[in-house]
Amino acid sequence: MNASPGRSAEGSWLATAGRPEIVRRSLRIAAVVGTTLVAINYTDRFLAGTLSSFDWIKMGLTYLVPYCVSTYAAVEAVRGVR
Protein backbone atom coordinates (compact mmCIF):
# COMPACT_ATOMS: atom_id res chain seq x y z
CA MET A 1 0.00 0.00 0.00
CA ASN A 2 1.41 3.40 -0.95
CA ALA A 3 1.36 6.06 1.71
CA SER A 4 1.22 9.75 0.95
CA PRO A 5 4.01 12.00 2.25
CA GLY A 6 3.76 12.45 6.01
CA ARG A 7 1.65 9.32 6.37
CA SER A 8 2.51 5.69 6.76
CA ALA A 9 0.39 2.66 6.09
CA GLU A 10 -0.05 2.33 9.88
CA GLY A 11 -1.41 5.84 10.43
CA SER A 12 -0.66 9.50 10.43
CA TRP A 13 1.93 11.35 12.43
CA LEU A 14 -0.82 12.86 14.60
CA ALA A 15 -2.36 9.43 15.23
CA THR A 16 1.02 8.21 16.46
CA ALA A 17 1.42 11.34 18.62
CA GLY A 18 -1.96 10.59 20.18
CA ARG A 19 -1.01 7.11 21.32
CA PRO A 20 -1.63 6.90 25.07
CA GLU A 21 1.89 5.78 25.95
CA ILE A 22 3.42 8.71 24.04
CA VAL A 23 1.00 11.22 25.58
CA ARG A 24 1.68 9.92 29.11
CA ARG A 25 5.45 10.00 28.64
CA SER A 26 5.37 13.49 27.15
CA LEU A 27 3.16 14.78 29.97
CA ARG A 28 5.55 13.38 32.58
CA ILE A 29 8.55 14.96 30.87
CA ALA A 30 6.73 18.28 30.45
CA ALA A 31 5.76 18.26 34.13
CA VAL A 32 9.34 17.72 35.31
CA VAL A 33 11.11 19.98 32.81
CA GLY A 34 8.41 22.66 32.84
CA THR A 35 8.28 22.83 36.64
CA THR A 36 12.06 23.07 36.81
CA LEU A 37 12.15 25.90 34.27
CA VAL A 38 9.25 27.77 35.90
CA ALA A 39 11.00 27.50 39.27
CA ILE A 40 14.25 28.83 37.81
CA ASN A 41 12.64 31.66 35.86
CA TYR A 42 9.71 32.83 38.00
CA THR A 43 10.31 32.01 41.69
CA ASP A 44 11.48 35.54 42.48
CA ARG A 45 8.39 37.17 40.93
CA PHE A 46 6.10 34.56 42.48
CA LEU A 47 7.47 35.16 45.97
CA ALA A 48 7.35 38.95 45.49
CA GLY A 49 3.78 38.73 44.22
CA THR A 50 4.64 40.56 41.01
CA LEU A 51 3.54 38.03 38.40
CA SER A 52 1.70 39.63 35.51
CA SER A 53 -0.92 38.06 33.26
CA PHE A 54 1.73 37.77 30.58
CA ASP A 55 3.98 35.85 33.00
CA TRP A 56 1.20 33.26 33.48
CA ILE A 57 0.93 32.84 29.70
CA LYS A 58 4.69 32.41 29.44
CA MET A 59 4.60 29.81 32.22
CA GLY A 60 2.02 27.84 30.27
CA LEU A 61 4.25 27.94 27.22
CA THR A 62 7.14 26.79 29.40
CA TYR A 63 5.24 23.52 29.87
CA LEU A 64 4.07 23.32 26.26
CA VAL A 65 7.55 23.42 24.72
CA PRO A 66 8.98 20.30 26.45
CA TYR A 67 5.70 18.47 25.75
CA CYS A 68 6.00 19.22 22.03
CA VAL A 69 9.69 18.34 21.88
CA SER A 70 9.15 15.07 23.75
CA THR A 71 6.19 14.13 21.58
CA TYR A 72 8.08 14.90 18.38
CA ALA A 73 11.08 12.82 19.47
CA ALA A 74 8.90 9.89 20.54
CA VAL A 75 6.86 9.87 17.33
CA GLU A 76 9.95 10.07 15.13
CA ALA A 77 11.57 7.25 17.11
CA VAL A 78 8.49 5.04 16.78
CA ARG A 79 8.03 5.78 13.10
CA GLY A 80 11.74 5.28 12.40
CA VAL A 81 11.61 1.77 13.85
CA ARG A 82 8.91 0.63 11.43
Helices and strands as residue ranges (DSSP letters): E 7-8, E 11-12, H 13-17, H 20-48, H 53-81
